[in-house]
Amino acid sequence: MTPKELGYYMPAEWVKHEATWLTYPPNEDSWPGKIETIFTSYHLFIKILAESEIVHINVLNDTMKMHVWEALVKIGTQMKNIRLHIIPSNDAWCRDHGPAFLLNHNDPSRQAIVNWNHNAWGGKYTYELDTQIPVRIHEYLTREENRTIELFSPGIVMEGGSIDVNGCGDLITTKACLLNPNRNPHLNQEQIEQYLRDHYGVENIIWLGDGIVGDDTDGHVDDLSRFISEDTIITAVEEDRWDENYQLLQDNLNMLKKCRLANGKQPTIVELPMPDMVFYDNQRLPASYANFYIANEKVIFPTYRCLTDNEAAYILEACFPEHEIVGIDSTDIIWGLGSFHCLSQQMPSLTNR
């Protein structure tokens, strides 16, 4: 039986977390020439997460484990909420190589993990360690913490950043990514939709078009449009008509305005501005405020040292009145072609449905 048939579904990100999973950056090639510049912001991200939930961090080895522990102690992190695991990886993007955690409609004591295949965004990079991480995390939770967690392995490529859900039957994604022949060339759109329904427990698929300029994932939706409530979607828009992102974001906005949710209603759309362009080494980077992470009590969003940072903060404050909105400088992190949502994977709590 499929996860959906067994009652499983992926809850929305704003449902209370038991923990957040991260993978500590292991590879200098992911930030060529400047990996050392990212850690002030990355460590601050961990510190803020640990104020309201457990943070599990995958590390390469004992040497890295000791280094990370010392670095987090130095900045005053609540270490009682930090868990370090020797689970080697190729890259830091836990949203994409980490497990998708599911809860169960019928039995609140049941939890599951979906172990999607990972091929480094169409074979762009090395991934033999990354694709093992969901199984390694499942082994830790079942053996070390003595939990009963079902494991589902669909056998196709899927990345957490390519989808977003509201926990009420709706999923949003992009054709540019999920229909790209470098992922699952043997599957058509209808077949991919069935995998999404079966393994995320959804009914309704909302398809957008292209991703933003500079995104090496071929169009992950977490740089574009996100559910912020059961019936509200926040979406990135570019105000400069001469910008390369202007028309593609307008096209996605128009698709959202025409879509319907599983309940038949039209979603409320909130527009989120794009930051100023960010370049490094003559390359435009995929800077977007939509790559925020909804943690317990906080929404952590990337900032880019421009005036629009404040506008984005005000919009997010209105969208999440019960959360503290925390901006962290992502100007260096974005050179890795992702930000805080890409770096993190939520583990929903069994006790708060």
C-alpha positions, 0 to 999 in steps of 0.5 A: 500500500502507498503512504497515502492509502495507509493514512500518511501525509506531509504536514505543512511547515508551520506545524510544530516541529520536534526538530530541524535536520541540517547537514553541516557544509562539508565541501569547499567546492560548494562555495568555491573561494569563499566557504569560510565566509558563510559560517557566521551566518550559518552558525547564527541560523543554528543558534536561532533554531536551537532557541525553540527546537532540537537541531540535528546536524549531520557531520563528516567525522569526529574532527568536524563534530568537535569543531562544530560543537566548539563553534556553537558553544562560542556564540552562546548556542543552547547546546542542550538542543544540539544533536551531532551525528556522523552521517557523511555527505557530499553537500549541505542542502538537507532540504533536498537530500534529507528525508521527507517526514510524514504524519498519519491522519488515522493514528497520531502515534505513527510517523514515516519517512520517504526516502526519495532518490537524489541525483544532485539536481540532474547529475550536476554534482557528486551525490553518492553520500547524499542519496544515503542520508534518509536511510541513515537518519531512519537507522538512527531514529529506529536504532538509537532512539528506539522509534517505530518509523516506517520507511518508504522508498519510491525509487524515483528522484525527488527533492524537498525544495521542488515542492511545498505543501499546505497539509490540507491536500495541496502541493505546489511545484514547477514543471521546469524541475519535476518534468526536466528529463534529467530527473525521471525521464521515464515518467510523464506528468500524470505519473509524477503527479501520482507519485506526489499524491501517493507519497505526500498524501495530497489531492491537488497539484498546482504547477508553476513554470520556470525558476529564477535566474541562477538557480542550478536546481532547474526551478525549485519552488522554494525560491518562488512560491510558498504556502503560508497558511492553508489557503494563502500562497506568498509568491516572489515578484520582480518590479523591474520590467527589465530584469530577467526574472520579471516576466517569468515571475509574472507568468507564475503569478498569473498561474497562481491567480487562476489555480484552485485549491483542493477545496475548490477555493481560489487561494489568497496571493501575497506578493513578496518583492525580490532583492537587488541582484546579487553577483559573485565571480561574474555570476548572477545568484538566485537570491530570493526572500521566498527561501525562508524557513518556518521554525517553531516561534520564528520565521528565518529569512535571508537578507541581502544588504539592500533596502528591500530587506526591510520591505520583505521583513514587514510583509513576513511580519504581517503573514506570520503575526505569531512568529518572530521574523528574523533576517540573517545575511545570506549574501555569502551563503547564496554563492552556494546557490541556496539559502536557509530553506534549502539548508534545512528539513523539518521533523514535525512533532507527533504530539501537536497535530 
